[in-house]
Amino acid sequence: MKSDRIFQTEEIEKYIKQKNFGDTIKINELQQFTNYNLEDKFEYYKFKSSLMRIVKNNLIQNGIVLKAIQNIGYYILKPNQIQSYTYRTYIVKPLKHFEKAATILINSKTTELNETELKKHNLTLNLDTELMKATNKLIKNEKYSNLS
């Protein structure tokens, strides 16, 4: 017997697969497929972070990419929107995480670290710096210049 969670994700996936590229799925449309109260902010957050995370990942395997629209629901990206969305979200955006990691590591109070911890700290900062350089170099490569 399928768990309630698996059943809910499968039902939401089936519903979304019937939609067209460019359609918007409103939050209230999804209420019929879940036990979460989607009108409650906390319940909606749990729904998004558990069920919808699984649904979105599963739909990607079928060429369907959902973009969350705050306080509205989800938009099914058209095929010609997927490249720019993935470029911005999964290629360029991680650079901001590298930059934040560098800021955190550079501003950390390292005086209380022992020798081993300090070596790991500095090695992590070095790795982060190398990742930023390599990623920036690739993104700025002439071959990829028209992707932004």
C-alpha positions as CSV (number, residue, x, y, z in Angstrom):
1,M,0.0,0.0,0.0
2,K,1.3,3.4,-1.0
3,S,2.1,5.9,1.7
4,D,-0.1,9.0,1.9
5,R,2.8,11.2,0.9
6,I,3.6,9.1,-2.2
7,F,0.0,9.1,-3.2
8,Q,-0.3,12.9,-2.8
9,T,2.8,13.6,-4.9
10,E,1.7,11.2,-7.7
11,E,-1.8,12.9,-7.8
12,I,-0.2,16.4,-8.0
13,E,2.1,15.2,-10.7
14,K,-0.7,13.7,-12.8
15,Y,-2.7,16.9,-12.4
16,I,0.2,19.1,-13.5
17,K,1.0,16.8,-16.5
18,Q,-2.5,17.5,-17.9
19,K,-1.7,21.3,-18.0
20,N,0.1,23.2,-20.8
21,F,3.4,25.0,-20.9
22,G,2.8,28.5,-19.8
23,D,-0.1,27.6,-17.5
24,T,-0.2,28.9,-13.9
25,I,-1.4,26.5,-11.2
26,K,-2.9,28.3,-8.3
27,I,-2.3,27.2,-4.8
28,N,-6.0,26.5,-4.2
29,E,-6.1,24.1,-7.2
30,L,-3.6,21.9,-5.3
31,Q,-5.6,21.7,-2.1
32,Q,-7.7,18.8,-3.4
33,F,-4.6,16.6,-3.6
34,T,-3.2,17.1,-0.1
35,N,-4.0,16.9,3.6
36,Y,-2.1,20.1,4.2
37,N,-4.2,23.2,4.8
38,L,-2.7,25.4,2.0
39,E,-4.5,28.5,3.4
40,D,-2.3,28.3,6.6
41,K,1.1,29.8,6.0
42,F,3.0,27.2,8.1
43,E,1.2,24.3,6.5
44,Y,1.8,25.8,3.0
45,Y,5.5,26.1,3.9
46,K,5.6,22.4,4.9
47,F,3.7,21.5,1.7
48,K,6.2,23.4,-0.5
49,S,9.3,22.1,1.3
50,S,8.2,18.4,1.4
51,L,5.6,17.4,-1.3
52,M,6.2,20.1,-3.9
53,R,10.0,19.6,-3.7
54,I,9.5,16.0,-4.7
55,V,6.9,16.8,-7.3
56,K,9.1,19.5,-8.9
57,N,12.1,17.1,-9.1
58,N,10.0,14.3,-10.5
59,L,8.5,16.5,-13.2
60,I,11.9,17.6,-14.3
61,Q,12.4,14.0,-15.5
62,N,9.5,14.6,-17.8
63,G,10.7,17.9,-19.2
64,I,8.3,19.9,-17.0
65,V,9.9,22.8,-15.0
66,L,7.9,24.6,-12.4
67,K,8.7,28.1,-11.1
68,A,7.2,29.1,-7.8
69,I,5.2,32.3,-7.9
70,Q,5.0,33.8,-4.4
71,N,1.5,33.8,-2.9
72,I,0.0,32.6,-6.2
73,G,1.3,29.0,-7.0
74,Y,3.4,27.6,-9.8
75,Y,4.1,28.5,-13.4
76,I,4.9,25.8,-15.9
77,L,7.9,27.2,-17.9
78,K,7.6,27.1,-21.7
79,P,10.4,25.2,-23.4
80,N,11.9,28.4,-24.6
81,Q,12.1,29.8,-21.0
82,I,13.9,26.9,-19.5
83,Q,17.4,27.7,-20.7
84,S,17.5,31.3,-19.2
85,Y,15.8,30.1,-16.0
86,T,18.3,27.3,-15.4
87,Y,21.2,29.6,-16.4
88,R,20.2,32.3,-13.8
89,T,19.0,29.9,-11.1
90,Y,21.4,27.0,-11.2
91,I,24.6,28.4,-12.9
92,V,24.9,32.1,-12.0
93,K,23.1,32.1,-8.6
94,P,25.5,29.6,-7.0
95,L,28.3,32.1,-7.5
96,K,26.5,34.2,-4.9
97,H,26.8,31.3,-2.5
98,F,30.5,31.1,-3.1
99,E,30.8,34.8,-2.4
100,K,28.8,34.4,0.8
101,A,31.0,31.5,1.8
102,A,34.1,33.6,1.3
103,T,32.7,36.5,3.3
104,I,31.8,34.1,6.2
105,L,35.3,32.4,6.1
106,I,37.2,35.7,5.8
107,N,35.3,37.3,8.7
108,S,35.4,34.2,11.0
109,K,37.2,34.6,14.3
110,T,40.0,32.1,13.7
111,T,42.0,32.9,16.8
112,E,40.2,30.2,18.8
113,L,40.9,27.4,16.2
114,N,43.6,24.9,16.8
115,E,46.2,24.2,14.1
116,T,44.2,21.4,12.4
117,E,41.0,23.5,12.4
118,L,42.8,26.5,11.1
119,K,44.3,24.4,8.2
120,K,40.8,23.1,7.3
121,H,39.4,26.6,7.5
122,N,42.1,28.0,5.2
123,L,41.8,25.1,2.8
124,T,38.1,25.6,2.6
125,L,38.6,29.3,1.9
126,N,41.1,28.3,-0.8
127,L,38.7,25.8,-2.3
128,D,35.9,28.4,-2.4
129,T,38.2,31.0,-4.0
130,E,39.3,28.4,-6.7
131,L,35.7,27.5,-7.4
132,M,34.7,31.2,-7.8
133,K,37.7,31.8,-10.2
134,A,37.0,28.7,-12.2
135,T,33.2,29.3,-12.4
136,N,33.7,33.0,-13.4
137,K,36.3,32.1,-16.0
138,L,33.9,29.6,-17.6
139,I,30.9,31.9,-17.5
140,K,32.9,34.8,-19.0
141,N,34.3,32.5,-21.7
142,E,33.5,33.9,-25.1
143,K,31.8,30.6,-26.0
144,Y,29.1,31.2,-23.3
145,S,28.9,35.0,-23.6
146,N,25.4,35.1,-25.2
147,L,23.8,32.9,-22.5
148,S,23.0,35.7,-20.1
